[in-house]
């Protein structure tokens, strides 16, 4: 059995800075973070795409800093 991997259209549960967030990876140039939607072009989506859970993923932010993001769940 293969582990499920994040793809566009999936909802993911991640932990960032000890805070759980549910995000949806959308196929749009711009997301709407206030509604939990992140563009597939965003740094966090790029880091999550193709990953499976549970694992800690390094996300490179636009300012060059790195952020840890723990992928906990993937759903449709």
PDB file of N, CA, C, O and CB in Angstrom:
ATOM      1  N   UNK A   1       0.844  -1.183   0.000  1.00  0.00           N
ATOM      2  CA  UNK A   1       0.000   0.000   0.000  1.00  0.00           C
ATOM      3  C   UNK A   1       0.889   1.247   0.000  1.00  0.00           C
ATOM      4  O   UNK A   1       1.837   1.343   0.779  1.00  0.00           O
ATOM      5  CB  UNK A   1      -0.960  -0.002   1.226  1.00  0.00           C
ATOM      6  N   UNK A   2       0.574   2.188  -0.874  1.00  0.00           N
ATOM      7  CA  UNK A   2       1.357   3.404  -0.981  1.00  0.00           C
ATOM      8  C   UNK A   2       0.793   4.493  -0.090  1.00  0.00           C
ATOM      9  O   UNK A   2      -0.421   4.591   0.088  1.00  0.00           O
ATOM     10  CB  UNK A   2       1.407   3.878  -2.420  1.00  0.00           C
ATOM     11  N   UNK A   3       1.659   5.301   0.461  1.00  0.00           N
ATOM     12  CA  UNK A   3       1.229   6.422   1.304  1.00  0.00           C
ATOM     13  C   UNK A   3       0.592   7.486   0.417  1.00  0.00           C
ATOM     14  O   UNK A   3       1.062   7.746  -0.691  1.00  0.00           O
ATOM     15  CB  UNK A   3       2.433   7.018   2.112  1.00  0.00           C
ATOM     16  N   UNK A   4      -0.466   8.090   0.905  1.00  0.00           N
ATOM     17  CA  UNK A   4      -1.126   9.171   0.180  1.00  0.00           C
ATOM     18  C   UNK A   4      -0.207  10.387   0.150  1.00  0.00           C
ATOM     19  O   UNK A   4       0.411  10.744   1.154  1.00  0.00           O
ATOM     20  CB  UNK A   4      -2.494   9.528   0.831  1.00  0.00           C
ATOM     21  N   UNK A   5      -0.129  11.011  -1.014  1.00  0.00           N
ATOM     22  CA  UNK A   5       0.710  12.192  -1.175  1.00  0.00           C
ATOM     23  C   UNK A   5      -0.153  13.412  -1.459  1.00  0.00           C
ATOM     24  O   UNK A   5      -1.215  13.303  -2.072  1.00  0.00           O
ATOM     25  CB  UNK A   5       1.733  11.982  -2.304  1.00  0.00           C
ATOM     26  N   UNK A   6       0.308  14.575  -1.012  1.00  0.00           N
ATOM     27  CA  UNK A   6      -0.414  15.830  -1.205  1.00  0.00           C
ATOM     28  C   UNK A   6      -0.434  16.183  -2.689  1.00  0.00           C
ATOM     29  O   UNK A   6       0.588  16.133  -3.373  1.00  0.00           O
ATOM     30  CB  UNK A   6       0.231  16.975  -0.380  1.00  0.00           C
ATOM     31  N   UNK A   7      -1.635  16.543  -3.169  1.00  0.00           N
ATOM     32  CA  UNK A   7      -1.781  17.024  -4.540  1.00  0.00           C
ATOM     33  C   UNK A   7      -2.740  18.220  -4.548  1.00  0.00           C
ATOM     34  O   UNK A   7      -3.401  18.496  -3.546  1.00  0.00           O
ATOM     35  CB  UNK A   7      -2.298  15.886  -5.481  1.00  0.00           C
ATOM     36  N   UNK A   8      -2.811  18.913  -5.658  1.00  0.00           N
ATOM     37  CA  UNK A   8      -3.708  20.063  -5.782  1.00  0.00           C
ATOM     38  C   UNK A   8      -5.146  19.602  -5.550  1.00  0.00           C
ATOM     39  O   UNK A   8      -5.576  18.586  -6.096  1.00  0.00           O
ATOM     40  CB  UNK A   8      -3.563  20.741  -7.183  1.00  0.00           C
ATOM     41  N   UNK A   9      -5.871  20.344  -4.748  1.00  0.00           N
ATOM     42  CA  UNK A   9      -7.251  20.019  -4.404  1.00  0.00           C
ATOM     43  C   UNK A   9      -7.388  19.356  -3.046  1.00  0.00           C
ATOM     44  O   UNK A   9      -8.489  19.269  -2.502  1.00  0.00           O
ATOM     45  CB  UNK A   9      -7.835  19.128  -5.449  1.00  0.00           C
ATOM     46  N   UNK A  10      -6.274  18.888  -2.495  1.00  0.00           N
ATOM     47  CA  UNK A  10      -6.316  18.244  -1.183  1.00  0.00           C
ATOM     48  C   UNK A  10      -6.403  19.276  -0.064  1.00  0.00           C
ATOM     49  O   UNK A  10      -5.969  20.420  -0.195  1.00  0.00           O
ATOM     50  CB  UNK A  10      -5.084  17.360  -0.986  1.00  0.00           C
ATOM     51  N   UNK A  11      -6.984  18.818   1.043  1.00  0.00           N
ATOM     52  CA  UNK A  11      -6.945  19.586   2.292  1.00  0.00           C
ATOM     53  C   UNK A  11      -5.914  18.908   3.173  1.00  0.00           C
ATOM     54  O   UNK A  11      -5.834  17.681   3.230  1.00  0.00           O
ATOM     55  CB  UNK A  11      -8.368  19.660   3.002  1.00  0.00           C
ATOM     56  N   UNK A  12      -5.135  19.714   3.852  1.00  0.00           N
ATOM     57  CA  UNK A  12      -4.096  19.174   4.726  1.00  0.00           C
ATOM     58  C   UNK A  12      -4.227  19.786   6.109  1.00  0.00           C
ATOM     59  O   UNK A  12      -4.633  20.937   6.267  1.00  0.00           O
ATOM     60  CB  UNK A  12      -2.688  19.439   4.145  1.00  0.00           C
ATOM     61  N   UNK A  13      -3.874  18.993   7.094  1.00  0.00           N
ATOM     62  CA  UNK A  13      -3.782  19.496   8.459  1.00  0.00           C
ATOM     63  C   UNK A  13      -2.302  19.600   8.768  1.00  0.00           C
ATOM     64  O   UNK A  13      -1.572  18.610   8.720  1.00  0.00           O
ATOM     65  CB  UNK A  13      -4.538  18.565   9.495  1.00  0.00           C
ATOM     66  N   UNK A  14      -1.867  20.816   9.088  1.00  0.00           N
ATOM     67  CA  UNK A  14      -0.461  21.054   9.380  1.00  0.00           C
ATOM     68  C   UNK A  14      -0.334  21.732  10.740  1.00  0.00           C
ATOM     69  O   UNK A  14      -1.271  22.365  11.228  1.00  0.00           O
ATOM     70  CB  UNK A  14       0.197  21.916   8.274  1.00  0.00           C
ATOM     71  N   UNK A  15       0.829  21.587  11.333  1.00  0.00           N
ATOM     72  CA  UNK A  15       1.137  22.309  12.571  1.00  0.00           C
ATOM     73  C   UNK A  15       2.299  23.237  12.264  1.00  0.00           C
ATOM     74  O   UNK A  15       3.376  22.805  11.852  1.00  0.00           O
ATOM     75  CB  UNK A  15       1.483  21.323  13.763  1.00  0.00           C
ATOM     76  N   UNK A  16       2.054  24.524  12.474  1.00  0.00           N
ATOM     77  CA  UNK A  16       3.060  25.560  12.247  1.00  0.00           C
ATOM     78  C   UNK A  16       3.127  26.397  13.513  1.00  0.00           C
ATOM     79  O   UNK A  16       2.110  26.918  13.970  1.00  0.00           O
ATOM     80  CB  UNK A  16       2.721  26.448  10.984  1.00  0.00           C
ATOM     81  N   UNK A  17       4.321  26.528  14.082  1.00  0.00           N
ATOM     82  CA  UNK A  17       4.495  27.289  15.333  1.00  0.00           C
ATOM     83  C   UNK A  17       3.537  26.807  16.423  1.00  0.00           C
ATOM     84  O   UNK A  17       2.910  27.617  17.107  1.00  0.00           O
ATOM     85  CB  UNK A  17       4.278  28.791  15.077  1.00  0.00           C
ATOM     86  N   UNK A  18       3.426  25.487  16.582  1.00  0.00           N
ATOM     87  CA  UNK A  18       2.573  24.854  17.596  1.00  0.00           C
ATOM     88  C   UNK A  18       1.089  25.158  17.421  1.00  0.00           C
ATOM     89  O   UNK A  18       0.319  25.020  18.371  1.00  0.00           O
ATOM     90  CB  UNK A  18       3.005  25.295  18.965  1.00  0.00           C
ATOM     91  N   UNK A  19       0.676  25.568  16.224  1.00  0.00           N
ATOM     92  CA  UNK A  19      -0.727  25.863  15.948  1.00  0.00           C
ATOM     93  C   UNK A  19      -1.202  25.008  14.779  1.00  0.00           C
ATOM     94  O   UNK A  19      -0.588  25.012  13.712  1.00  0.00           O
ATOM     95  CB  UNK A  19      -0.930  27.372  15.643  1.00  0.00           C
ATOM     96  N   UNK A  20      -2.304  24.270  14.984  1.00  0.00           N
ATOM     97  CA  UNK A  20      -2.877  23.440  13.922  1.00  0.00           C
ATOM     98  C   UNK A  20      -3.651  24.317  12.946  1.00  0.00           C
ATOM     99  O   UNK A  20      -4.413  25.197  13.347  1.00  0.00           O
ATOM    100  CB  UNK A  20      -3.799  22.341  14.514  1.00  0.00           C
ATOM    101  N   UNK A  21      -3.438  24.057  11.647  1.00  0.00           N
ATOM    102  CA  UNK A  21      -4.146  24.804  10.607  1.00  0.00           C
ATOM    103  C   UNK A  21      -4.599  23.821   9.535  1.00  0.00           C
ATOM    104  O   UNK A  21      -3.852  22.922   9.147  1.00  0.00           O
ATOM    105  CB  UNK A  21      -3.241  25.929   9.994  1.00  0.00           C
ATOM    106  N   UNK A  22      -5.833  24.002   9.060  1.00  0.00           N
ATOM    107  CA  UNK A  22      -6.296  23.211   7.927  1.00  0.00           C
ATOM    108  C   UNK A  22      -6.210  24.092   6.683  1.00  0.00           C
ATOM    109  O   UNK A  22      -6.778  25.183   6.641  1.00  0.00           O
ATOM    110  CB  UNK A  22      -7.761  22.678   8.154  1.00  0.00           C
ATOM    111  N   UNK A  23      -5.502  23.611   5.684  1.00  0.00           N
ATOM    112  CA  UNK A  23      -5.306  24.358   4.455  1.00  0.00           C
ATOM    113  C   UNK A  23      -5.769  23.527   3.272  1.00  0.00           C
ATOM    114  O   UNK A  23      -5.678  22.299   3.295  1.00  0.00           O
ATOM    115  CB  UNK A  23      -3.835  24.766   4.289  1.00  0.00           C
ATOM    116  N   UNK A  24      -6.263  24.192   2.242  1.00  0.00           N
ATOM    117  CA  UNK A  24      -6.621  23.532   0.991  1.00  0.00           C
ATOM    118  C   UNK A  24      -5.692  24.062  -0.093  1.00  0.00           C
ATOM    119  O   UNK A  24      -5.558  25.272  -0.270  1.00  0.00           O
ATOM    120  CB  UNK A  24      -8.130  23.775   0.618  1.00  0.00           C
ATOM    121  N   UNK A  25      -5.049  23.141  -0.821  1.00  0.00           N
ATOM    122  CA  UNK A  25      -4.155  23.530  -1.924  1.00  0.00           C
ATOM    123  C   UNK A  25      -5.031  23.737  -3.153  1.00  0.00           C
ATOM    124  O   UNK A  25      -5.656  22.792  -3.634  1.00  0.00           O
ATOM    125  CB  UNK A  25      -3.028  22.436  -2.193  1.00  0.00           C
ATOM    126  N   UNK A  26      -5.082  24.965  -3.664  1.00  0.00           N
ATOM    127  CA  UNK A  26      -5.973  25.280  -4.782  1.00  0.00           C
ATOM    128  C   UNK A  26      -5.194  25.577  -6.051  1.00  0.00           C
ATOM    129  O   UNK A  26      -4.046  26.020  -6.012  1.00  0.00           O
ATOM    130  CB  UNK A  26      -6.861  26.465  -4.433  1.00  0.00           C
ATOM    131  N   UNK A  27      -5.848  25.321  -7.179  1.00  0.00           N
ATOM    132  CA  UNK A  27      -5.269  25.517  -8.508  1.00  0.00           C
ATOM    133  C   UNK A  27      -5.600  26.924  -9.009  1.00  0.00           C
ATOM    134  O   UNK A  27      -6.215  27.104 -10.060  1.00  0.00           O
ATOM    135  CB  UNK A  27      -5.793  24.443  -9.504  1.00  0.00           C
ATOM    136  N   UNK A  28      -5.177  27.897  -8.235  1.00  0.00           N
ATOM    137  CA  UNK A  28      -5.416  29.292  -8.574  1.00  0.00           C
ATOM    138  C   UNK A  28      -4.128  30.064  -8.358  1.00  0.00           C
ATOM    139  O   UNK A  28      -3.323  29.704  -7.500  1.00  0.00           O
ATOM    140  CB  UNK A  28      -6.576  29.891  -7.730  1.00  0.00           C
ATOM    141  N   UNK A  29      -3.925  31.133  -9.136  1.00  0.00           N
ATOM    142  CA  UNK A  29      -2.701  31.919  -8.920  1.00  0.00           C
ATOM    143  C   UNK A  29      -2.641  32.568  -7.543  1.00  0.00           C
ATOM    144  O   UNK A  29      -1.555  32.794  -7.008  1.00  0.00           O
ATOM    145  CB  UNK A  29      -2.586  32.989  -9.978  1.00  0.00           C
ATOM    146  N   UNK A  30      -3.810  32.872  -6.963  1.00  0.00           N
ATOM    147  CA  UNK A  30      -3.849  33.471  -5.624  1.00  0.00           C
ATOM    148  C   UNK A  30      -4.792  32.671  -4.750  1.00  0.00           C
ATOM    149  O   UNK A  30      -5.880  32.286  -5.178  1.00  0.00           O
ATOM    150  CB  UNK A  30      -4.290  34.960  -5.684  1.00  0.00           C
ATOM    151  N   UNK A  31      -4.368  32.426  -3.530  1.00  0.00           N
ATOM    152  CA  UNK A  31      -5.224  31.743  -2.568  1.00  0.00           C
ATOM    153  C   UNK A  31      -6.007  32.759  -1.758  1.00  0.00           C
ATOM    154  O   UNK A  31      -5.959  33.958  -2.033  1.00  0.00           O
ATOM    155  CB  UNK A  31      -4.396  30.841  -1.643  1.00  0.00           C
ATOM    156  N   UNK A  32      -6.720  32.277  -0.769  1.00  0.00           N
ATOM    157  CA  UNK A  32      -7.467  33.120   0.156  1.00  0.00           C
ATOM    158  C   UNK A  32      -7.234  32.555   1.547  1.00  0.00           C
ATOM    159  O   UNK A  32      -8.021  31.750   2.045  1.00  0.00           O
ATOM    160  CB  UNK A  32      -9.005  33.172  -0.203  1.00  0.00           C
ATOM    161  N   UNK A  33      -6.147  32.986   2.167  1.00  0.00           N
ATOM    162  CA  UNK A  33      -5.730  32.426   3.450  1.00  0.00           C
ATOM    163  C   UNK A  33      -6.790  32.607   4.523  1.00  0.00           C
ATOM    164  O   UNK A  33      -6.875  31.795   5.445  1.00  0.00           O
ATOM    165  CB  UNK A  33      -4.435  33.062   3.900  1.00  0.00           C
ATOM    166  N   UNK A  34      -7.601  33.658   4.424  1.00  0.00           N
ATOM    167  CA  UNK A  34      -8.655  33.855   5.421  1.00  0.00           C
ATOM    168  C   UNK A  34      -9.688  32.726   5.373  1.00  0.00           C
ATOM    169  O   UNK A  34     -10.406  32.496   6.347  1.00  0.00           O
ATOM    170  CB  UNK A  34      -9.345  35.207   5.201  1.00  0.00           C
ATOM    171  N   UNK A  35      -9.761  32.025   4.240  1.00  0.00           N
ATOM    172  CA  UNK A  35     -10.650  30.867   4.086  1.00  0.00           C
ATOM    173  C   UNK A  35      -9.869  29.558   4.020  1.00  0.00           C
ATOM    174  O   UNK A  35     -10.423  28.523   3.650  1.00  0.00           O
ATOM    175  CB  UNK A  35     -11.506  31.022   2.830  1.00  0.00           C
ATOM    176  N   UNK A  36      -8.583  29.600   4.376  1.00  0.00           N
ATOM    177  CA  UNK A  36      -7.771  28.388   4.424  1.00  0.00           C
ATOM    178  C   UNK A  36      -7.333  27.870   3.070  1.00  0.00           C
ATOM    179  O   UNK A  36      -6.922  26.714   2.961  1.00  0.00           O
ATOM    180  CB  UNK A  36      -8.517  27.327   5.118  1.00  0.00           C
ATOM    181  N   UNK A  37      -7.410  28.695   2.030  1.00  0.00           N
ATOM    182  CA  UNK A  37      -7.026  28.263   0.688  1.00  0.00           C
ATOM    183  C   UNK A  37      -5.665  28.857   0.332  1.00  0.00           C
ATOM    184  O   UNK A  37      -5.459  30.067   0.426  1.00  0.00           O
ATOM    185  CB  UNK A  37      -8.099  28.682  -0.357  1.00  0.00           C
ATOM    186  N   UNK A  38      -4.735  27.984  -0.081  1.00  0.00           N
ATOM    187  CA  UNK A  38      -3.409  28.457  -0.481  1.00  0.00           C
ATOM    188  C   UNK A  38      -3.150  28.033  -1.929  1.00  0.00           C
ATOM    189  O   UNK A  38      -3.452  26.909  -2.330  1.00  0.00           O
ATOM    190  CB  UNK A  38      -2.297  27.896   0.474  1.00  0.00           C
ATOM    191  N   UNK A  39      -2.590  28.956  -2.690  1.00  0.00           N
ATOM    192  CA  UNK A  39      -2.276  28.688  -4.087  1.00  0.00           C
ATOM    193  C   UNK A  39      -1.191  27.626  -4.193  1.00  0.00           C
ATOM    194  O   UNK A  39      -0.292  27.551  -3.356  1.00  0.00           O
ATOM    195  CB  UNK A  39      -1.837  29.974  -4.799  1.00  0.00           C
ATOM    196  N   UNK A  40      -1.290  26.808  -5.237  1.00  0.00           N
ATOM    197  CA  UNK A  40      -0.254  25.804  -5.492  1.00  0.00           C
ATOM    198  C   UNK A  40       1.090  26.461  -5.779  1.00  0.00           C
ATOM    199  O   UNK A  40       2.122  25.791  -5.752  1.00  0.00           O
ATOM    200  CB  UNK A  40      -0.658  24.905  -6.664  1.00  0.00           C
ATOM    201  N   UNK A  41       1.091  27.761  -6.054  1.00  0.00           N
ATOM    202  CA  UNK A  41       2.324  28.510  -6.322  1.00  0.00           C
ATOM    203  C   UNK A  41       2.977  29.055  -5.050  1.00  0.00           C
ATOM    204  O   UNK A  41       4.106  29.543  -5.098  1.00  0.00           O
ATOM    205  CB  UNK A  41       2.031  29.656  -7.268  1.00  0.00           C
ATOM    206  N   UNK A  42       2.280  28.977  -3.918  1.00  0.00           N
ATOM    207  CA  UNK A  42       2.812  29.528  -2.668  1.00  0.00           C
ATOM    208  C   UNK A  42       3.943  28.655  -2.137  1.00  0.00           C
ATOM    209  O   UNK A  42       4.002  27.463  -2.435  1.00  0.00           O
ATOM    210  CB  UNK A  42       1.696  29.653  -1.610  1.00  0.00           C
ATOM    211  N   UNK A  43       4.844  29.247  -1.351  1.00  0.00           N
ATOM    212  CA  UNK A  43       5.962  28.472  -0.800  1.00  0.00           C
ATOM    213  C   UNK A  43       5.518  27.259   0.013  1.00  0.00           C
ATOM    214  O   UNK A  43       6.125  26.193  -0.091  1.00  0.00           O
ATOM    215  CB  UNK A  43       6.815  29.360   0.064  1.00  0.00           C
ATOM    216  N   UNK A  44       4.471  27.407   0.818  1.00  0.00           N
ATOM    217  CA  UNK A  44       4.043  26.272   1.646  1.00  0.00           C
ATOM    218  C   UNK A  44       3.457  25.162   0.784  1.00  0.00           C
ATOM    219  O   UNK A  44       3.719  23.985   1.033  1.00  0.00           O
ATOM    220  CB  UNK A  44       3.012  26.725   2.691  1.00  0.00           C
ATOM    221  N   UNK A  45       2.663  25.522  -0.231  1.00  0.00           N
ATOM    222  CA  UNK A  45       2.083  24.505  -1.109  1.00  0.00           C
ATOM    223  C   UNK A  45       3.180  23.789  -1.897  1.00  0.00           C
ATOM    224  O   UNK A  45       3.151  22.566  -2.039  1.00  0.00           O
ATOM    225  CB  UNK A  45       1.060  25.142  -2.074  1.00  0.00           C
ATOM    226  N   UNK A  46       4.140  24.549  -2.404  1.00  0.00           N
ATOM    227  CA  UNK A  46       5.249  23.929  -3.152  1.00  0.00           C
ATOM    228  C   UNK A  46       5.999  22.930  -2.283  1.00  0.00           C
ATOM    229  O   UNK A  46       6.420  21.875  -2.759  1.00  0.00           O
ATOM    230  CB  UNK A  46       6.223  25.007  -3.673  1.00  0.00           C
ATOM    231  N   UNK A  47       6.165  23.263  -1.006  1.00  0.00           N
ATOM    232  CA  UNK A  47       6.884  22.371  -0.090  1.00  0.00           C
ATOM    233  C   UNK A  47       6.052  21.124   0.236  1.00  0.00           C
ATOM    234  O   UNK A  47       6.611  20.045   0.430  1.00  0.00           O
ATOM    235  CB  UNK A  47       7.247  23.119   1.210  1.00  0.00           C
ATOM    236  N   UNK A  48       4.721  21.266   0.297  1.00  0.00           N
ATOM    237  CA  UNK A  48       3.853  20.160   0.684  1.00  0.00           C
ATOM    238  C   UNK A  48       3.525  19.203  -0.464  1.00  0.00           C
ATOM    239  O   UNK A  48       3.349  18.005  -0.242  1.00  0.00           O
ATOM    240  CB  UNK A  48       2.581  20.704   1.252  1.00  0.00           C
ATOM    241  N   UNK A  49       3.443  19.727  -1.690  1.00  0.00           N
ATOM    242  CA  UNK A  49       3.046  18.895  -2.824  1.00  0.00           C
ATOM    243  C   UNK A  49       3.972  17.684  -2.973  1.00  0.00           C
ATOM    244  O   UNK A  49       5.196  17.817  -2.977  1.00  0.00           O
ATOM    245  CB  UNK A  49       3.047  19.723  -4.117  1.00  0.00           C
ATOM    246  N   UNK A  50       3.364  16.513  -3.093  1.00  0.00           N
ATOM    247  CA  UNK A  50       4.115  15.270  -3.254  1.00  0.00           C
ATOM    248  C   UNK A  50       4.573  14.624  -1.964  1.00  0.00           C
ATOM    249  O   UNK A  50       5.141  13.532  -1.984  1.00  0.00           O
ATOM    250  CB  UNK A  50       5.289  15.520  -4.093  1.00  0.00           C
ATOM    251  N   UNK A  51       4.334  15.286  -0.837  1.00  0.00           N
ATOM    252  CA  UNK A  51       4.752  14.742   0.460  1.00  0.00           C
ATOM    253  C   UNK A  51       3.645  13.880   1.061  1.00  0.00           C
ATOM    254  O   UNK A  51       2.471  14.034   0.724  1.00  0.00           O
ATOM    255  CB  UNK A  51       5.127  15.882   1.434  1.00  0.00           C
ATOM    256  N   UNK A  52       4.032  12.975   1.950  1.00  0.00           N
ATOM    257  CA  UNK A  52       3.064  12.151   2.677  1.00  0.00           C
ATOM    258  C   UNK A  52       3.197  12.471   4.168  1.00  0.00           C
ATOM    259  O   UNK A  52       4.102  13.201   4.572  1.00  0.00           O
ATOM    260  CB  UNK A  52       3.293  10.612   2.400  1.00  0.00           C
ATOM    261  N   UNK A  53       2.305  11.928   4.970  1.00  0.00           N
ATOM    262  CA  UNK A  53       2.311  12.251   6.400  1.00  0.00           C
ATOM    263  C   UNK A  53       2.528  11.015   7.231  1.00  0.00           C
ATOM    264  O   UNK A  53       2.342   9.910   6.723  1.00  0.00           O
ATOM    265  CB  UNK A  53       1.010  12.925   6.807  1.00  0.00           C
ATOM    266  N   UNK A  54       2.909  11.142   8.472  1.00  0.00           N
ATOM    267  CA  UNK A  54       3.334  12.380   9.141  1.00  0.00           C
ATOM    268  C   UNK A  54       4.810  12.652   8.853  1.00  0.00           C
ATOM    269  O   UNK A  54       5.628  11.733   8.865  1.00  0.00           O
ATOM    270  CB  UNK A  54       3.092  12.288  10.674  1.00  0.00           C
ATOM    271  N   UNK A  55       5.135  13.874   8.602  1.00  0.00           N
ATOM    272  CA  UNK A  55       6.533  14.265   8.446  1.00  0.00           C
ATOM    273  C   UNK A  55       6.681  15.764   8.623  1.00  0.00           C
ATOM    274  O   UNK A  55       5.736  16.532   8.444  1.00  0.00           O
ATOM    275  CB  UNK A  55       7.069  13.834   7.074  1.00  0.00           C
ATOM    276  N   UNK A  56       7.893  16.159   8.980  1.00  0.00           N
ATOM    277  CA  UNK A  56       8.213  17.575   9.126  1.00  0.00           C
ATOM    278  C   UNK A  56       8.850  18.039   7.821  1.00  0.00           C
ATOM    279  O   UNK A  56       9.792  17.430   7.314  1.00  0.00           O
ATOM    280  CB  UNK A  56       9.167  17.830  10.353  1.00  0.00           C
ATOM    281  N   UNK A  57       8.310  19.132   7.294  1.00  0.00           N
ATOM    282  CA  UNK A  57       8.743  19.657   6.007  1.00  0.00           C
ATOM    283  C   UNK A  57       9.333  21.035   6.222  1.00  0.00           C
ATOM    284  O   UNK A  57       8.784  21.849   6.965  1.00  0.00           O
ATOM    285  CB  UNK A  57       7.571  19.708   4.992  1.00  0.00           C
ATOM    286  N   UNK A  58      10.443  21.288   5.575  1.00  0.00           N
ATOM    287  CA  UNK A  58      11.073  22.611   5.618  1.00  0.00           C
ATOM    288  C   UNK A  58      10.460  23.466   4.509  1.00  0.00           C
ATOM    289  O   UNK A  58      10.400  23.046   3.353  1.00  0.00           O
ATOM    290  CB  UNK A  58      12.638  22.509   5.455  1.00  0.00           C
ATOM    291  N   UNK A  59      10.008  24.660   4.868  1.00  0.00           N
ATOM    292  CA  UNK A  59       9.410  25.591   3.915  1.00  0.00           C
ATOM    293  C   UNK A  59      10.310  26.811   3.827  1.00  0.00           C
ATOM    294  O   UNK A  59      10.610  27.443   4.841  1.00  0.00           O
ATOM    295  CB  UNK A  59       7.954  25.991   4.334  1.00  0.00           C
ATOM    296  N   UNK A  60      10.740  27.143   2.616  1.00  0.00           N
ATOM    297  CA  UNK A  60      11.553  28.350   2.422  1.00  0.00           C
ATOM    298  C   UNK A  60      10.607  29.524   2.179  1.00  0.00           C
ATOM    299  O   UNK A  60       9.855  29.539   1.204  1.00  0.00           O
ATOM    300  CB  UNK A  60      12.565  28.180   1.221  1.00  0.00           C
ATOM    301  N   UNK A  61      10.655  30.501   3.075  1.00  0.00           N
ATOM    302  CA  UNK A  61       9.798  31.675   3.002  1.00  0.00           C
ATOM    303  C   UNK A  61      10.369  32.691   2.017  1.00  0.00           C
ATOM    304  O   UNK A  61      11.558  32.647   1.703  1.00  0.00           O
ATOM    305  CB  UNK A  61       9.633  32.308   4.392  1.00  0.00           C
ATOM    306  N   UNK A  62       9.521  33.617   1.522  1.00  0.00           N
ATOM    307  CA  UNK A  62      10.001  34.622   0.563  1.00  0.00           C
ATOM    308  C   UNK A  62      11.175  35.464   1.077  1.00  0.00           C
ATOM    309  O   UNK A  62      11.980  35.955   0.286  1.00  0.00           O
ATOM    310  CB  UNK A  62       8.868  35.537   0.192  1.00  0.00           C
ATOM    311  N   UNK A  63      11.272  35.630   2.409  1.00  0.00           N
ATOM    312  CA  UNK A  63      12.376  36.424   2.964  1.00  0.00           C
ATOM    313  C   UNK A  63      13.667  35.602   3.100  1.00  0.00           C
ATOM    314  O   UNK A  63      14.678  36.105   3.592  1.00  0.00           O
ATOM    315  CB  UNK A  63      11.976  36.990   4.333  1.00  0.00           C
ATOM    316  N   UNK A  64      13.626  34.330   2.659  1.00  0.00           N
ATOM    317  CA  UNK A  64      14.810  33.476   2.698  1.00  0.00           C
ATOM    318  C   UNK A  64      14.913  32.619   3.946  1.00  0.00           C
ATOM    319  O   UNK A  64      15.722  31.692   3.994  1.00  0.00           O
ATOM    320  CB  UNK A  64      16.028  34.314   2.584  1.00  0.00           C
ATOM    321  N   UNK A  65      14.105  32.914   4.959  1.00  0.00           N
ATOM    322  CA  UNK A  65      14.132  32.118   6.189  1.00  0.00           C
ATOM    323  C   UNK A  65      13.457  30.771   5.962  1.00  0.00           C
ATOM    324  O   UNK A  65      12.655  30.609   5.043  1.00  0.00           O
ATOM    325  CB  UNK A  65      13.440  32.875   7.345  1.00  0.00           C
ATOM    326  N   UNK A  66      13.794  29.812   6.813  1.00  0.00           N
ATOM    327  CA  UNK A  66      13.193  28.482   6.745  1.00  0.00           C
ATOM    328  C   UNK A  66      12.198  28.319   7.893  1.00  0.00           C
ATOM    329  O   UNK A  66      12.415  28.827   8.994  1.00  0.00           O
ATOM    330  CB  UNK A  66      14.286  27.372   6.801  1.00  0.00           C
ATOM    331  N   UNK A  67      11.111  27.608   7.623  1.00  0.00           N
ATOM    332  CA  UNK A  67      10.074  27.363   8.623  1.00  0.00           C
ATOM    333  C   UNK A  67       9.758  25.869   8.617  1.00  0.00           C
ATOM    334  O   UNK A  67       9.691  25.252   7.554  1.00  0.00           O
ATOM    335  CB  UNK A  67       8.784  28.220   8.336  1.00  0.00           C
ATOM    336  N   UNK A  68       9.563  25.287   9.805  1.00  0.00           N
ATOM    337  CA  UNK A  68       9.153  23.892   9.904  1.00  0.00           C
ATOM    338  C   UNK A  68       7.633  23.816   9.863  1.00  0.00           C
ATOM    339  O   UNK A  68       6.937  24.619  10.484  1.00  0.00           O
ATOM    340  CB  UNK A  68       9.705  23.239  11.200  1.00  0.00           C
ATOM    341  N   UNK A  69       7.141  22.847   9.129  1.00  0.00           N
ATOM    342  CA  UNK A  69       5.715  22.612   8.996  1.00  0.00           C
ATOM    343  C   UNK A  69       5.505  21.107   9.151  1.00  0.00           C
ATOM    344  O   UNK A  69       6.058  20.327   8.376  1.00  0.00           O
ATOM    345  CB  UNK A  69       5.158  23.147   7.615  1.00  0.00           C
ATOM    346  N   UNK A  70       4.718  20.688  10.134  1.00  0.00           N
ATOM    347  CA  UNK A  70       4.484  19.266  10.346  1.00  0.00           C
ATOM    348  C   UNK A  70       3.177  18.867   9.654  1.00  0.00           C
ATOM    349  O   UNK A  70       2.101  19.343  10.015  1.00  0.00           O
ATOM    350  CB  UNK A  70       4.435  18.930  11.869  1.00  0.00           C
ATOM    351  N   UNK A  71       3.287  17.994   8.664  1.00  0.00           N
ATOM    352  CA  UNK A  71       2.126  17.500   7.926  1.00  0.00           C
ATOM    353  C   UNK A  71       1.505  16.354   8.712  1.00  0.00           C
ATOM    354  O   UNK A  71       2.150  15.330   8.937  1.00  0.00           O
ATOM    355  CB  UNK A  71       2.521  17.040   6.485  1.00  0.00           C
ATOM    356  N   UNK A  72       0.237  16.527   9.135  1.00  0.00           N
ATOM    357  CA  UNK A  72      -0.424  15.573  10.012  1.00  0.00           C
ATOM    358  C   UNK A  72      -1.514  14.751   9.325  1.00  0.00           C
ATOM    359  O   UNK A  72      -1.763  13.612   9.719  1.00  0.00           O
ATOM    360  CB  UNK A  72      -1.011  16.297  11.170  1.00  0.00           C
ATOM    361  N   UNK A  73      -2.172  15.316   8.297  1.00  0.00           N
ATOM    362  CA  UNK A  73      -3.305  14.640   7.679  1.00  0.00           C
ATOM    363  C   UNK A  73      -3.531  15.170   6.274  1.00  0.00           C
ATOM    364  O   UNK A  73      -3.280  16.342   5.994  1.00  0.00           O
ATOM    365  CB  UNK A  73      -4.571  14.816   8.527  1.00  0.00           C
ATOM    366  N   UNK A  74      -4.007  14.300   5.393  1.00  0.00           N
ATOM    367  CA  UNK A  74      -4.367  14.669   4.018  1.00  0.00           C
ATOM    368  C   UNK A  74      -5.772  14.160   3.761  1.00  0.00           C
ATOM    369  O   UNK A  74      -6.073  13.003   4.056  1.00  0.00           O
ATOM    370  CB  UNK A  74      -3.348  14.081   2.966  1.00  0.00           C
ATOM    371  N   UNK A  75      -6.640  15.007   3.214  1.00  0.00           N
ATOM    372  CA  UNK A  75      -8.001  14.589   2.851  1.00  0.00           C
ATOM    373  C   UNK A  75      -8.439  15.338   1.601  1.00  0.00           C
ATOM    374  O   UNK A  75      -7.783  16.280   1.155  1.00  0.00           O
ATOM    375  CB  UNK A  75      -9.002  14.845   4.022  1.00  0.00           C
ATOM    376  N   UNK A  76      -9.582  14.888   1.038  1.00  0.00           N
ATOM    377  CA  UNK A  76     -10.122  15.549  -0.164  1.00  0.00           C
ATOM    378  C   UNK A  76     -11.132  16.585   0.209  1.00  0.00           C
ATOM    379  O   UNK A  76     -11.693  17.244  -0.667  1.00  0.00           O
ATOM    380  CB  UNK A  76     -10.754  14.539  -1.112  1.00  0.00           C
TER     381      UNK A  76
END
